[in-house]
């Protein structure tokens, strides 16, 4: 179960969650399962949330053939390059890079 408190109304709600795994019963402890779930949400928050909030991926009109996958790959590349350079705020890093066309090439090791 997951407990949530709405900060606006101070209302507490309980949500039942289910985990599907291919492990046999008893192969993992509750704390191991909880760590795997937290790991999943860590990835979700670091990548997918950034892709949606910074690049507005959910609002994208690119829907044909291989283009959605290609665009997701390019977005992941941009996020990865900026994280590798030590940036934690990807939106700010993108704005900074956009001010000079050589910065993107330098970040990729091409200039």
N, C-alpha and C positions, 0 to 999 in steps of 0.2 A: 504494500500500500504506500501511496505517496500523499503526504500532507502538504497543502498549499494554503497560504494566507494572502488574500487580496489586500494589498496595501491601501487601496482607496476606501474600501468598505470595512476592512478589518475582519471580513468573513473567512472562516476556516472551512476548507473543503477537503474531502478524502477521495482519492482516486485509486482504484484497483488497477494494477498493471500486471501484464502477463509476459513471461519471457519464454521464447521458443528456442530450444537447443537440441542438438543431436546427441548430447551426452546421455548416458544411461543414468537412471535415478541414483543419487548418492555419489556421483563421480566428482561433483564440485560442491564446495561449502557455500553457504549463503553469502559470506563475505567475498568469496571469489566471484560469484555471480554479480554481486553489487559492484565490484571493481570493474568487471567487464561492461556493465551498463554505464558506469561513469566514464569509462574509456570511450564508449560509443558517443556519448553526448559531448565529450571533449572534442572529438573529431567534428561532430555536427556543429558545434559552436565556433570552432576555429576555421572551418572551411565553408560549409554550406551557408551558415548565417552570414558570413562575410560576403560570399558570392551573391546572396540575395539582397542584403542591405546596401552594399557598396556598388555592385554592378546591376542591381535591380533585375536579377536573373528571372524571377518569377513573372515579371512583366514583359519579358522579351518576346518579340514577335517572330523570332527565328524558330521555325517549326518544321522545315522540310528537309528530307533526306538526312545527310550526315551533319548538317550545319549545327544543330543543337549540341552534339557531342564535341565538335571542333571548337565551338565557342566556349564550352565548359572547360575544355583543355587549355585554351588560351587564358581564360580567367584564372585557372589553377596555376598556370605558369607565372602569371603576373603576381599572384599572391605568394607563391613559393619564392620567387626572386626577391621580393621585398622582405619577406620573413628572413631569408638567408642573409640579407643585408642588415638585419637587426631591427627592422621596423615592426612595431606592434600595432600601429594604427595604419591600416592599409589604405584607407581613404586619403589620409594626409600624405602618405608616401606617393600615391598616384598623382595627387595634385602637384607635389614637389617635382616629380619626374616629368610631368607634362609641361612644366615651364621652360624646359630646355631639351631639344630633341636629342642631344648627345647623351643625356643622363640614362635613357633607356638602353642605349647601346653599351654604355660603360657598365651598367648593372649586369648586362648579359656577357660582359667580357669581350665585346666586339669593337671597342674603341679605346 
